[in-house]
Amino acid sequence: MTAATLILNAGSSSIKFALFPFACAGKRDRPLYHGEIEDIGDAEHTARLAIQDAAGKPATSSALGAKVTHEQALASLLDWIASAGSSIELTAAGHRVVHGGVEFTAPVRITPTVVAKLAVLSPLAPLHQPHNLAAIAALGKLHPMLPQVACFDTSFHTSEPRVATAFALPRALSQKGVRRYGFHGLSYEYIASVLPEHLGPTADGRVVVAHLGHGASMCAMKARCSVATTMGFSALDGLVMGRRCGSLDPGVILYLLDEEHISSAEIGKLLYQQSGLFGVSGISDDMRDLLASPRPEAAEAVALFVYRIVRELGSLTAALGGLDALVFTGGIGEHAAEIRVRVCEMSAWLGIRIDDKANAAGGPRISGKDSAVAVLALATNEELMIARHVRAILRQPAPAATS
């Protein structure tokens, strides 16, 4: 029997999951199983549970019905795990929770008090936090004795100096938590853990990591700790994303409220769901579609995406006082060779030179021999980071029952 940790990344209409051996500790450990439940809560489409084994072969694929709740979806997953017979013993669960606020600077065992505090942060991450908490609540109801651990996307950035997290707003607002937090921390933490394998001593130098996907951000690291990042108070800030706008003059919000008479709820929908690559192109939020499209709107969206990455790279390089390495990760960063080429060519002033063959092959090292900056394309592994955190937390004494 294998003791296993269930890793959950819950969204509004999907739950991505992985089952890791509880004893996993290495940087390359693979999950026993992984998969996704899609179309949760959809009245028109049937939710589906799809699971693959460690080799990537299908283990199961089943229809769950329409209007399936998070609880029903998780019940189906737990039923499948139980059906695996004596091969798997579920020992704990770990959750990706996007926002930890000021208080939660490291992974924590979940208690009712912790959940209540995390719920208060939902307005800061409306696309993620409520659904992260829904999965926690559902799993707690279905498996009440199972220890659960929350791992935060904001935690990695708590090493940043105060000047990098502050807004130029009245102190009363800062004291209420209005500040820069940064996100994608679990991804950055994983990349930081494997940098020595690829960079040697340079891993502790001045490194910028670009996590490019449907959500996108960049992080400047020194000694493999966060120094500055592009996302701020919310997951809207910084780079152009799939459907999120990235950096925006606050005056635009005032204009939309006062002149266009758009409600705050409508503005939220505009900025989180109707902007970014999708809004600029009017075609798609998928980089693959845009790169393949002959339409000028698609080309403009891609150009803006790259331009903002290059602008932020210059800013983060300034924060570091120079640049020793650039790392691409995330779905786009790892797989879109064309985007890496464009970013590197526009950043040639930093001494970056790309090896076309290595880049086309996907790396991991894609910089040319004449490059003053090492350039890598690496796969991230947030799920493994969560599994390792769960193991560490459960080695600690459990909190008192009243907490």
KOLMITOR-378776 format. One record per atom (N, C-alpha, C): residue in one letter; x, y, z. Coordinates in steps of 0.05 Angstrom, whole numbers, padded with zeros to 5 digits, always signed. Atoms other than C-alpha are relative to their C-alpha. Layout:
<nodes>
AXYZ/...
</nodes>
This chain:
<nodes>
M+00017-00024+00000/M+00000+00000+00000/M+00018+00025+00000/T-00015-00024+00002/T+00026+00069-00018/T-00015+00023+00013/A+00011-00024-00012/A+00013+00128+00028/A+00002+00023-00020/A+00000-00021+00021/A-00007+00186-00018/A-00012+00026+00010/T+00010-00027-00005/T-00019+00260-00015/T-00016+00010-00025/L+00017-00011+00022/L-00076+00290-00057/L+00005+00029-00002/I-00006-00028+00005/I-00056+00356-00088/I-00023+00012-00017/L+00023-00011+00014/L-00114+00401-00110/L+00005+00029-00008/N-00001-00028+00009/N-00115+00465-00152/N-00028+00005-00012/A+00028-00003+00007/A-00188+00485-00155/A-00006+00027-00012/G+00009-00024+00012/G-00217+00536-00202/G-00030+00001+00000/S+00029-00004+00000/S-00288+00560-00217/S-00014-00023-00014/S+00013+00021+00015/S-00303+00505-00267/S+00017-00025-00003/S-00017+00024+00003/S-00246+00455-00260/S+00016-00004+00026/I-00018+00007-00021/I-00203+00419-00209/I+00022-00016-00012/K-00023+00015+00008/K-00133+00398-00228/K+00011-00014+00025/F-00009+00015-00024/F-00104+00345-00182/F+00023-00019-00007/A-00021+00020+00003/A-00046+00298-00171/A+00002-00016+00026/L-00005+00017-00023/L-00031+00240-00124/L+00030-00006+00001/F-00029+00004-00004/F+00041+00240-00099/F+00004-00020+00023/P-00007+00016-00024/P+00074+00188-00054/P+00005+00019+00023/F-00003-00018-00022/F+00072+00219+00015/F+00029+00005+00007/A-00029-00002-00007/A+00147+00206+00023/A+00016+00016-00021/C-00015-00014+00021/C+00165+00247-00039/C+00016+00023+00011/A-00018-00022-00009/A+00223+00294-00028/A+00018+00010-00021/G-00018-00008+00021/G+00263+00297-00092/G-00011+00020-00019/K+00009-00021+00018/K+00260+00351-00144/K-00013-00012-00026/R+00010+00012+00025/R+00240+00302-00199/R-00021-00022+00006/D+00020+00020-00005/D+00189+00258-00163/D-00025+00004-00017/R+00023-00002+00017/R+00130+00242-00207/R-00025-00009+00015/P+00025+00009-00013/P+00057+00234-00186/P-00007-00028-00008/L+00010+00026+00006/L+00026+00166-00181/L-00022+00002-00021/Y+00021-00006+00019/Y-00034+00195-00218/Y-00004+00030-00001/H+00007-00029+00002/H-00055+00263-00243/H-00023+00003-00020/G+00023-00004+00018/G-00115+00292-00279/G-00015+00025+00005/E+00017-00024-00002/E-00171+00342-00282/E-00029-00007-00002/I+00029+00001+00003/I-00245+00349-00272/I-00009+00026-00012/E+00007-00024+00015/E-00273+00398-00323/E-00031+00004+00000/D+00028-00008+00003/D-00339+00435-00333/D-00017-00004+00025/I+00015+00000-00025/I-00358+00436-00260/I-00020+00023+00000/G+00021-00020-00002/G-00424+00473-00250/G-00012+00009-00026/D+00011-00007+00027/D-00438+00477-00325/D-00026-00014-00005/A+00027+00011+00005/A-00511+00468-00342/A-00002-00012-00028/E+00002+00009+00028/E-00498+00456-00416/E+00020-00022-00007/H-00020+00020+00006/H-00437+00411-00414/H+00002-00020+00023/T-00004+00020-00020/T-00425+00346-00378/T+00028+00001+00012/A-00026+00000-00013/A-00370+00348-00326/A+00014-00027-00005/R-00015+00024+00005/R-00315+00297-00339/R+00024-00003+00019/L-00023+00007-00016/L-00264+00263-00295/L+00020-00015-00017/A-00021+00014+00016/A-00199+00244-00331/A+00025-00003+00017/I-00023+00006-00016/I-00141+00211-00296/I+00021-00015-00016/Q-00022+00014+00013/Q-00073+00190-00322/Q+00019-00011+00021/D-00020+00012-00019/D-00020+00146-00290/D+00027+00014-00002/A-00026-00012+00000/A+00053+00162-00278/A+00013+00002-00027/A-00011+00000+00026/A+00070+00145-00349/A-00016+00017-00020/G+00017-00016+00017/G+00016+00190-00377/G-00021-00015-00015/K+00021+00016+00013/K-00029+00133-00398/K-00027+00004+00014/P+00026-00004-00013/P-00104+00141-00386/P-00006-00022+00020/A+00009+00019-00020/A-00127+00108-00322/A-00030-00002+00002/T+00030+00000+00002/T-00200+00129-00327/T-00009+00026-00013/S+00013-00024+00010/S-00245+00178-00362/S-00030-00005+00002/S+00028+00005-00004/S-00317+00185-00341/S-00016+00025+00001/A+00019-00022-00001/A-00377+00231-00348/A-00013+00001+00027/L+00011-00003-00027/L-00403+00260-00282/L-00028+00013-00001/G+00026-00013+00002/G-00465+00296-00308/G+00002+00030-00001/A+00001-00030+00002/A-00487+00369-00314/A-00004+00012+00028/K+00004-00015-00024/K-00488+00421-00259/K+00013-00013+00024/V-00014+00013-00022/V-00438+00382-00217/V+00013+00020+00018/T-00012-00018-00019/T-00415+00418-00154/T+00029-00009+00005/H-00027+00007-00008/H-00344+00419-00127/H+00000-00025+00018/E+00002+00023-00018/E-00366+00371-00073/E-00006-00026-00015/Q+00006+00024+00015/Q-00396+00322-00122/Q+00024-00009-00017/A-00024+00007+00017/A-00334+00326-00167/A+00021-00013+00017/L-00020+00012-00018/L-00288+00312-00108/L-00009-00027+00010/A+00010+00026-00009/A-00333+00255-00085/A+00006-00021-00021/S-00006+00019+00021/S-00324+00222-00153/S+00030-00007-00001/L-00028+00005-00001/L-00249+00230-00148/L+00008-00018+00024/L-00006+00016-00023/L-00247+00201-00078/L-00010-00029-00004/D+00010+00026+00006/D-00290+00143-00101/D+00019-00016-00018/W-00019+00013+00018/W-00240+00128-00156/W+00025-00008+00016/I-00024+00006-00017/I-00182+00131-00106/I-00006-00025+00017/A+00008+00023-00016/A-00219+00083-00061/A-00002-00026-00016/S+00003+00024+00018/S-00232+00036-00120/S+00027-00011-00008/A-00027+00010+00006/A-00157+00030-00129/A+00008-00022+00019/G-00004+00023-00019/G-00163-00021-00072/G+00022+00007+00020/S-00020-00004-00021/S-00104-00030-00026/S+00025+00014-00010/S-00024-00012+00011/S-00055+00005-00072/S+00006+00028+00010/I-00003-00028-00008/I-00067+00076-00045/I-00014+00004+00027/E+00011-00009-00025/E-00078+00101+00025/E+00003+00030+00001/L+00000-00030+00000/L-00098+00175+00025/L+00008+00010+00028/T-00012-00008-00026/T-00056+00207+00080/T-00006+00030+00006/A+00003-00029-00004/A-00065+00282+00069/A-00008+00013-00026/A+00007-00015+00024/A-00087+00336+00021/A+00014+00027+00001/G-00012-00027+00001/G-00051+00399-00002/G-00014+00016-00021/H+00014-00018+00018/H-00084+00459-00035/H+00017+00023-00009/R-00011-00025+00009/R-00058+00514-00078/R-00021+00021+00008/V+00017-00023-00008/V-00088+00577-00046/V+00014+00025-00010/V-00013-00022+00014/V-00074+00639-00086/V+00009+00022+00020/H-00006-00023-00016/H-00075+00692-00031/H+00003-00007+00030/G-00004+00004-00029/G-00045+00687+00039/G+00000+00025+00016/G+00000-00026-00014/G-00047+00761+00054/G+00026+00005+00015/V-00024-00008-00016/V+00001+00791+00105/V+00007-00022+00020/E-00005+00019-00022/E-00008+00736+00158/E+00012-00026-00009/F-00009+00027+00008/F+00004+00672+00119/F+00024+00001-00019/T-00025-00003+00015/T+00076+00675+00097/T+00013-00027-00005/A-00011+00027+00005/A+00087+00599+00095/A-00024-00019+00000/P+00021+00020+00000/P+00045+00536+00085/P-00010-00005+00028/V+00012+00003-00026/V-00003+00522+00142/V-00021-00023+00000/R+00021+00020-00002/R-00047+00465+00166/R-00027+00014+00003/I+00026-00013+00001/I-00120+00482+00153/I-00016-00006+00024/T+00019+00001-00022/T-00166+00496+00211/T-00023+00019-00006/P+00022-00019+00005/P-00233+00532+00215/P+00008+00030+00002/T-00010-00028-00003/T-00197+00595+00238/T+00016+00009-00024/V-00016-00006+00024/V-00149+00592+00179/V-00019+00005-00023/V+00019-00004+00021/V-00207+00584+00131/V-00015+00026+00002/A+00014-00025-00003/A-00244+00643+00160/A+00018+00024-00007/K-00018-00021+00007/K-00183+00687+00153/K+00005+00001-00030/L-00005+00000+00029/L-00171+00665+00081/L-00025+00009-00016/A+00024-00009+00013/A-00244+00679+00063/A-00001+00030-00002/V-00001-00029+00000/V-00233+00752+00081/V+00016+00011-00023/L-00018-00008+00022/L-00180+00755+00026/L-00012-00005-00027/S+00012+00007+00026/S-00228+00732-00029/S-00003+00024-00018/P+00002-00023+00019/P-00239+00803-00057/P+00027+00006-00013/L-00026-00006+00012/L-00164+00806-00071/L+00007-00020-00022/A-00005+00020+00021/A-00166+00744-00115/A-00027-00013-00006/P+00027+00010+00004/P-00238+00736-00137/P-00003-00023-00019/L+00001+00022+00019/L-00223+00688-00194/L+00010-00026+00012/H-00013+00024-00010/H-00186+00640-00149/H-00007-00007+00029/Q+00003+00006-00028/Q-00194+00646-00074/Q-00026-00014+00008/P+00025+00014-00008/P-00269+00628-00068/P+00000-00029-00009/H+00001+00028+00010/H-00258+00565-00109/H+00021-00017+00014/N-00019+00015-00017/N-00195+00545-00071/N-00014-00008+00026/L+00013+00006-00026/L-00237+00550-00007/L-00023-00019-00003/A+00022+00019+00005/A-00295+00513-00038/A+00010-00029+00000/A-00012+00027+00000/A-00250+00453-00050/A+00008-00009+00028/I-00007+00007-00028/I-00224+00456+00021/I-00025-00008+00016/A+00025+00007-00014/A-00295+00457+00048/A-00012-00026-00009/A+00012+00025+00010/A-00319+00401+00003/A+00016-00024+00009/L-00017+00023-00008/L-00260+00356+00019/L-00003-00005+00031/G+00004+00003-00029/G-00269+00370+00094/G-00026-00013+00007/K+00025+00013-00004/K-00341+00348+00089/K+00000-00029-00008/L+00000+00027+00010/L-00327+00286+00049/L+00020-00018+00015/H-00021+00015-00014/H-00265+00265+00088/H+00010+00016+00024/P-00005-00018-00022/P-00267+00301+00155/P+00025-00005+00016/M-00024+00007-00015/M-00208+00265+00186/M+00026+00004-00016/L-00023-00003+00017/L-00161+00279+00128/L+00014+00027+00006/P-00015-00025-00004/P-00107+00331+00146/P+00002+00015-00027/Q-00002-00016+00024/Q-00108+00389+00096/Q+00020+00023+00006/V-00021-00021-00002/V-00052+00440+00083/V-00004+00020-00022/A+00002-00022+00019/A-00057+00507+00048/A+00028+00010-00007/C-00026-00010+00009/C+00003+00529+00006/C-00006+00025-00018/F+00008-00026+00010/F+00002+00602-00017/F+00018+00010-00023/D-00015-00011+00023/D+00023+00634-00083/D+00013+00026+00008/T-00012-00026-00009/T+00040+00698-00044/T+00025-00004+00017/S-00021+00004-00021/S+00089+00666+00006/S+00028+00006-00010/F-00028-00002+00010/F+00151+00665-00038/F+00009+00029-00001/H-00007-00028+00003/H+00149+00741-00045/H+00003+00015+00026/T-00003-00013-00026/T+00152+00756+00029/T+00029+00008+00006/S-00028-00008-00003/S+00228+00763+00022/S+00006+00027-00012/E-00005-00026+00013/E+00220+00827-00018/E+00003+00022+00020/P-00003-00023-00018/P+00243+00892+00014/P-00026+00017+00000/R+00025-00016-00002/R+00189+00939+00038/R-00004+00019-00023/V+00003-00019+00021/V+00204+00989-00016/V-00011-00013-00025/A+00010+00014+00023/A+00186+00936-00068/A-00029-00007+00003/T+00028+00008-00005/T+00118+00922-00036/T-00018+00023+00005/A+00017-00023-00008/A+00094+00992-00020/A-00012+00015-00024/F+00013-00019+00018/F+00045+01036-00057/F+00004+00028+00012/A-00002-00028-00010/A+00051+01112-00052/A-00028+00010+00007/L+00026-00006-00010/L-00015+01115-00015/L+00002+00008+00029/P-00001-00007-00028/P-00033+01142+00054/P+00006-00025+00017/R-00009+00022-00017/R-00003+01099+00109/R-00024-00016+00012/A+00023+00013-00012/A-00072+01084+00137/A-00009-00023-00018/L+00007+00021+00018/L-00087+01043+00074/L+00021-00022+00000/S-00021+00020-00001/S-00020+01008+00076/S-00003-00017+00024/Q+00003+00015-00025/Q-00033+00988+00148/Q-00024-00019-00001/K+00023+00018+00003/K-00098+00955+00125/K+00006-00022-00020/G-00008+00021+00018/G-00059+00911+00077/G-00001+00007-00030/V+00000-00009+00028/V-00063+00952+00013/V+00030+00003-00008/R-00028+00001+00007/R+00006+00934-00015/R+00004-00020-00023/R-00006+00020+00021/R+00040+00892-00068/R+00005-00027+00014/Y-00004+00027-00011/Y+00038+00817-00054/Y+00016-00018-00019/G-00013+00018+00019/G+00059+00780-00117/G-00013-00027+00001/F+00013+00026+00003/F+00034+00713-00142/F+00018-00020-00015/H-00015+00021+00013/H+00056+00649-00177/H+00024-00010+00016/G-00022+00007-00017/G+00100+00637-00117/G+00008-00029+00001/L-00006+00028+00000/L+00095+00562-00118/L+00017-00008-00024/S-00016+00005+00024/S+00121+00561-00189/S+00028+00011+00003/Y-00026-00011-00003/Y+00178+00608-00173/Y+00017-00015+00021/E-00015+00016-00021/E+00196+00567-00111/E+00011-00025-00012/Y-00010+00024+00012/Y+00202+00505-00153/Y+00023+00006-00019/I-00022-00008+00019/I+00244+00539-00207/I+00025+00007+00016/A-00023-00007-00017/A+00289+00567-00152/A+00014-00025+00011/S-00012+00024-00012/S+00299+00497-00124/S+00017-00016-00020/V-00015+00015+00020/V+00325+00469-00190/V+00021+00016-00015/L-00020-00017+00014/L+00367+00528-00214/L+00029-00010+00003/P-00028+00009-00001/P+00432+00500-00186/P+00007-00022-00019/E-00006+00022+00019/E+00426+00439-00231/E+00006+00011-00027/H-00004-00011+00027/H+00426+00484-00292/H+00020+00023-00001/L-00017-00024+00000/L+00466+00545-00271/L+00024-00001+00017/G-00022+00001-00019/G+00514+00522-00218/G+00000+00024+00019/P-00001-00023-00019/P+00538+00581-00175/P-00016+00024-00009/T+00015-00023+00011/T+00502+00630-00221/T-00029-00001+00010/A+00027+00002-00010/A+00437+00604-00192/A-00006+00020+00023/D+00004-00019-00022/D+00448+00649-00132/D+00006+00029-00008/G-00005-00027+00010/G+00462+00709-00176/G-00026+00015-00006/R+00022-00018+00007/R+00415+00758-00210/R-00016-00014-00022/V+00017+00017+00018/V+00359+00717-00242/V-00028+00011-00003/V+00028-00007+00005/V+00293+00736-00274/V-00014-00024-00011/V+00016+00022+00009/V+00241+00682-00282/V-00026+00011-00011/A+00025-00009+00013/A+00183+00693-00330/A-00019-00024-00001/H+00021+00021+00000/H+00122+00650-00314/H-00022+00010-00019/L+00018-00009+00021/L+00082+00657-00378/L-00020-00021-00006/G+00022+00018+00006/G+00015+00624-00385/G-00026+00016-00002/H+00026-00014+00000/H-00059+00642-00382/H+00001+00023+00020/G-00008-00021-00019/G-00038+00680-00320/G+00030+00003-00004/A-00028-00005+00006/A+00031+00712-00328/A+00012+00020+00019/S-00015-00020-00017/S+00082+00747-00284/S+00029-00006-00003/M-00029+00004+00000/M+00157+00755-00275/M+00010+00006+00028/C-00011-00003-00027/C+00200+00752-00214/C+00031+00003-00002/A-00029-00004-00002/A+00270+00779-00200/A+00010-00013+00026/M-00011+00015-00023/M+00311+00734-00154/M+00029+00006+00004/K-00028-00002-00007/K+00376+00743-00118/K+00004-00020+00023/A-00004+00021-00019/A+00404+00685-00077/A-00025-00018+00001/R+00025+00017+00004/R+00341+00648-00104/R-00023+00009+00018/C+00022-00012-00015/C+00296+00694-00063/C-00012+00023-00016/S+00013-00021+00015/S+00245+00743-00091/S+00009+00027+00009/V-00008-00027-00005/V+00269+00814-00096/V-00022+00020-00011/A+00022-00017+00011/A+00213+00843-00140/A-00016-00018-00019/T+00017+00016+00018/T+00155+00817-00181/T-00020+00019-00014/T+00017-00017+00016/T+00107+00844-00233/T-00029+00002+00010/M+00027-00001-00011/M+00041+00826-00199/M+00000+00015+00026/G+00001-00016-00024/G+00018+00869-00142/G-00021-00007+00020/F+00022+00004-00020/F-00043+00876-00097/F-00018-00022-00009/S+00017+00020+00010/S-00083+00831-00142/S+00014-00015-00023/A-00012+00015+00022/A-00070+00781-00198/A-00006+00013-00027/L+00005-00016+00025/L-00089+00835-00249/L+00024+00014-00010/D-00022-00018+00006/D-00024+00873-00247/D+00021-00012-00017/G-00024+00009+00014/G+00037+00869-00291/G-00004-00006-00030/L+00000+00008+00028/L+00040+00830-00357/L-00028-00002-00011/V+00024+00008+00014/V-00014+00821-00409/V-00004-00030+00004/M+00006+00028-00005/M-00049+00755-00394/M-00021-00010-00019/G+00020+00011+00018/G-00099+00709-00428/G-00025+00017-00002/R+00025-00016-00001/R-00160+00749-00406/R+00002+00023+00019/R-00004-00022-00019/R-00131+00797-00355/R+00018+00022-00012/C-00012-00022+00014/C-00107+00866-00373/C+00029+00005+00006/G-00026-00008-00009/G-00042+00872-00334/G+00000+00029+00009/S-00002-00027-00010/S-00017+00940-00314/S-00019+00020-00014/L+00020-00019+00010/L-00069+00995-00322/L+00001+00025+00016/D+00002-00026-00013/D-00070+01069-00307/D-00026+00001+00017/P+00024-00002-00017/P-00118+01077-00247/P-00021+00020-00010/G+00018-00020+00011/G-00147+01136-00284/G-00020-00013-00019/V+00019+00014+00017/V-00179+01087-00333/V-00024-00010+00015/I+00023+00009-00017/I-00221+01058-00276/I-00018+00023+00006/L+00016-00024-00007/L-00244+01128-00256/L-00016+00008-00025/Y+00014-00008+00024/Y-00261+01143-00328/Y-00024-00019-00006/L+00021+00019+00004/L-00302+01079-00335/L-00023+00004+00019/L+00021-00004-00020/L-00340+01094-00271/L-00015+00026-00006/D+00012-00027+00002/D-00353+01168-00284/D-00011+00007-00028/E+00008-00009+00027/E-00358+01175-00359/E-00015-00022-00015/E+00014+00022+00014/E-00379+01106-00385/E-00022-00012+00018/H+00020+00009-00019/H-00422+01093-00323/H-00002-00030+00002/I-00001+00029-00003/I-00399+01022-00317/I+00003-00007+00030/S-00001+00007-00029/S-00410+00990-00249/S+00026-00014+00007/S-00025+00013-00009/S-00353+00962-00207/S-00001-00029-00007/A+00002+00029+00007/A-00379+00891-00220/A+00006-00004-00030/E-00005+00002+00029/E-00378+00903-00295/E+00029+00006-00007/I-00028-00006+00004/I-00309+00933-00291/I+00017-00024+00008/G-00014+00024-00008/G-00285+00872-00253/G-00001-00022-00022/K+00003+00020+00021/K-00313+00827-00308/K+00017+00008-00024/L-00016-00010+00022/L-00280+00871-00361/L+00030-00006+00004/L-00029+00002-00004/L-00211+00869-00329/L+00009-00028+00004/Y-00008+00028-00006/Y-00211+00796-00307/Y-00006-00020-00023/Q+00010+00020+00019/Q-00248+00762-00364/Q-00001+00008-00029/Q+00004-00009+00028/Q-00253+00806-00426/Q+00024+00015-00012/S-00024-00016+00009/S-00184+00838-00432/S+00023-00019-00008/G-00023+00016+00006/G-00114+00812-00444/G+00002-00008-00029/L-00003+00009+00027/L-00098+00772-00506/L-00027-00003-00014/F+00027+00003+00012/F-00172+00757-00516/F-00012+00027-00007/G+00012-00026+00005/G-00193+00830-00511/G+00014+00014-00023/V-00015-00015+00021/V-00138+00858-00556/V-00005-00014-00027/S+00003+00015+00025/S-00145+00803-00609/S-00029-00002-00010/G+00028+00006+00007/G-00220+00792-00606/G-00003-00027-00012/I+00000+00027+00013/I-00202+00721-00627/I+00001-00022+00021/S-00006+00023-00018/S-00174+00678-00571/S+00018+00009+00023/D-00019-00005-00022/D-00138+00677-00504/D+00022-00021-00001/D-00020+00021+00002/D-00095+00619-00528/D+00022+00009-00019/M-00022-00009+00016/M-00026+00638-00553/M+00004-00016-00025/R-00003+00017+00024/R-00025+00579-00601/R-00018+00010-00022/D+00019-00010+00020/D-00086+00606-00636/D+00009+00026-00012/L-00008-00027+00009/L-00058+00676-00641/L+00025-00002-00018/L-00024+00003+00016/L+00010+00654-00668/L-00007-00012-00027/A+00008+00013+00026/A-00026+00613-00722/A-00018+00017-00016/S+00020-00017+00014/S-00075+00668-00741/S+00013+00020-00019/P-00010-00020+00018/P-00063+00712-00802/P-00011+00028+00005/R+00013-00026-00004/R-00106+00768-00774/R+00018+00020+00015/P-00017-00021-00013/P-00072+00834-00755/P-00005+00004+00030/E+00006-00003-00028/E-00109+00836-00689/E+00014-00020+00017/A-00015+00021-00014/A-00076+00771-00668/A+00029+00008+00002/A-00028-00009+00000/A-00008+00798-00687/A+00004+00022+00020/E-00002-00023-00018/E-00021+00861-00647/E-00001-00010+00029/A+00001+00011-00027/A-00040+00820-00585/A+00026-00013+00008/V-00025+00013-00005/V+00023+00779-00590/V+00022+00020+00004/A-00021-00020-00002/A+00066+00840-00601/A-00002+00015+00027/L+00004-00013-00025/L+00036+00874-00539/L+00009-00018+00023/F-00008+00019-00020/F+00047+00811-00498/F+00031+00000+00003/V-00029+00001-00001/V+00121+00809-00517/V+00011+00026+00009/Y-00010-00027-00008/Y+00131+00884-00510/Y+00000+00004+00030/R+00003-00004-00029/R+00106+00884-00439/R+00020-00018+00016/I-00020+00017-00012/I+00151+00825-00421/I+00028+00014-00001/V-00026-00013+00004/V+00211+00862-00449/V+00003+00025+00018/R-00001-00023-00017/R+00193+00926-00412/R+00004-00008+00029/E-00003+00008-00028/E+00186+00889-00346/E+00027-00013+00005/L-00027+00012-00003/L+00251+00851-00358/L+00020+00022+00005/G-00017-00023-00006/G+00286+00919-00361/G-00003+00010+00028/S+00005-00010-00027/S+00253+00941-00297/S+00011-00019+00021/L-00009+00019-00020/L+00269+00877-00259/L+00031-00002+00000/T-00029+00000+00002/T+00341+00879-00285/T+00011+00024+00016/A-00009-00024-00016/A+00347+00949-00255/A-00003-00006+00030/A+00003+00006-00028/A+00320+00924-00189/A+00022-00019+00010/L-00021+00018-00007/L+00373+00870-00189/L+00028+00012-00002/G-00026-00012+00005/G+00429+00915-00212/G+00016-00015-00021/G-00013+00015+00021/G+00444+00871-00272/G-00015-00026-00003/L+00014+00025+00006/L+00424+00804-00301/L+00020-00022-00007/D-00017+00023+00005/D+00459+00736-00299/D-00014-00022-00015/A+00015+00022+00013/A+00403+00690-00323/A-00029+00008-00003/L+00028-00004+00005/L+00334+00692-00353/L-00012-00028-00004/V+00012+00026+00001/V+00287+00633-00344/V-00029+00003-00010/F+00028+00002+00009/F+00222+00619-00383/F-00013-00025+00011/T+00015+00024-00010/T+00170+00574-00352/T-00030+00006-00004/G+00029-00002+00005/G+00094+00564-00352/G-00006-00011-00028/G+00008+00012+00025/G+00054+00539-00411/G+00011+00013-00025/I-00011-00015+00022/I+00075+00594-00459/I+00030+00000+00001/G-00029-00002-00003/G+00144+00602-00431/G+00015-00025-00007/E-00013+00025+00005/E+00160+00529-00436/E-00003-00010-00029/H+00007+00013+00026/H+00127+00512-00503/H+00001+00019-00024/A+00002-00018+00023/A+00124+00575-00546/A+00028+00011-00007/A-00027-00008+00008/A+00193+00580-00578/A+00000+00027-00014/E+00001-00026+00013/E+00171+00639-00620/E-00001+00023+00019/I+00001-00022-00020/I+00155+00681-00559/I+00027+00003+00013/R-00027-00003-00012/R+00223+00665-00528/R+00019+00014-00019/V-00017-00013+00020/V+00257+00686-00593/V-00005+00030+00000/R+00007-00028+00001/R+00220+00752-00595/R+00010+00015+00025/V-00009-00013-00025/V+00234+00768-00522/V+00030+00004+00000/C-00030-00001-00001/C+00308+00752-00528/C+00011+00019-00021/E-00009-00018+00020/E+00317+00790-00593/E-00004+00029+00008/M+00005-00027-00009/M+00285+00852-00564/M+00016+00008+00025/S-00016-00005-00024/S+00329+00844-00502/S+00030-00004-00005/A-00028+00004+00008/A+00395+00838-00540/A+00018+00020+00013/W-00016-00021-00012/W+00418+00903-00507/W+00011-00010+00028/L-00010+00011-00025/L+00427+00861-00443/L+00022-00020-00004/G-00020+00020+00007/G+00476+00816-00479/G-00011-00027-00004/I+00013+00026+00004/I+00425+00761-00490/I+00003-00009-00029/R-00001+00012+00026/R+00438+00716-00549/R-00012-00028+00001/I+00014+00026-00001/I+00395+00656-00565/I+00011-00019-00021/D-00009+00021+00018/D+00415+00590-00597/D-00026-00011-00013/D+00025+00006+00013/D+00361+00578-00649/D-00007-00030+00001/K+00005+00029-00001/K+00369+00502-00651/K-00008-00009+00028/A+00006+00008-00028/A+00369+00495-00575/A-00028+00010+00007/N+00027-00011-00006/N+00308+00540-00571/N-00022-00016-00013/A+00020+00016+00015/A+00270+00501-00624/A-00004-00027+00013/A+00002+00026-00013/A+00286+00437-00586/A-00011+00002+00028/G+00013-00004-00026/G+00258+00467-00522/G+00019+00001+00024/G-00019-00004-00022/G+00323+00473-00482/G+00008-00026+00014/P+00005-00022-00019/P+00334+00470-00424/P+00016+00026-00004/R-00015-00024+00004/R+00391+00518-00440/R-00003+00008-00029/I+00005-00009+00027/I+00374+00560-00501/I+00017+00024-00007/S-00017-00023+00007/S+00426+00615-00498/S+00024-00009-00016/G-00024+00006+00017/G+00483+00618-00548/G+00025+00002+00016/K-00026+00000-00013/K+00556+00610-00530/K+00010+00029+00004/D-00009-00028-00002/D+00566+00685-00541/D-00019+00017+00017/S+00019-00015-00016/S+00509+00704-00494/S+00012+00007+00027/A-00009-00009-00026/A+00527+00746-00433/A-00019-00009+00022/V+00021+00008-00019/V+00464+00721-00399/V-00008-00029-00006/A+00010+00028+00003/A+00445+00647-00389/A-00030+00001-00004/V+00028+00001+00005/V+00376+00633-00417/V-00010-00029+00001/L+00011+00027-00004/L+00335+00572-00397/L-00030-00001-00006/A+00029+00006+00002/A+00267+00542-00414/A-00005-00025+00017/L+00004+00022-00020/L+00244+00499-00355/L-00029-00005+00006/A+00027+00007-00009/A+00181+00462-00337/A-00002+00006+00030/T+00004-00005-00028/T+00152+00484-00270/T-00015-00024+00012/N+00013+00023-00013/N+00121+00436-00219/N-00012+00010+00027/E+00013-00010-00024/E+00075+00471-00169/E-00011-00022+00017/E+00012+00023-00015/E+00042+00405-00150/E+00021-00013+00018/L-00021+00013-00016/L+00108+00375-00127/L+00008+00018+00024/M-00007-00018-00023/M+00124+00437-00085/M-00021-00003+00022/I+00021+00003-00020/I+00056+00430-00051/I+00003-00027+00015/A-00003+00026-00012/A+00068+00356-00038/A+00023+00000+00021/R-00023-00002-00019/R+00135+00371-00005/R-00007+00017+00024/H+00009-00016-00023/H+00104+00425+00038/H-00019-00015+00018/V+00019+00016-00016/V+00048+00379+00061/V+00016-00019+00018/R-00016+00019-00015/R+00099+00327+00082/R+00014+00014+00024/A-00014-00015-00021/A+00138+00379+00122/A-00019+00009+00022/I+00020-00010-00019/I+00076+00408+00155/I-00010-00023+00018/L+00011+00022-00016/L+00050+00340+00177/L+00020-00013+00018/R-00020+00009-00019/R+00115+00325+00211/R+00000+00017+00025/Q+00002-00018-00023/Q+00099+00382+00258/Q-00023-00008+00017/P+00023+00006-00017/P+00052+00375+00318/P-00026+00013-00011/A+00026-00011+00009/A-00022+00384+00300/A-00008+00022+00019/P+00010-00022-00017/P-00055+00449+00325/P-00021-00010+00019/A+00020+00007-00020/A-00101+00447+00385/A-00028-00001-00014/A+00026+00004+00013/A-00172+00425+00368/A-00017+00026-00001/T+00016-00024-00002/T-00201+00493+00388/T+00008+00021-00020/S-00010-00020+00019/S-00160+00530+00336/S-00011-00003-00028/
</nodes>
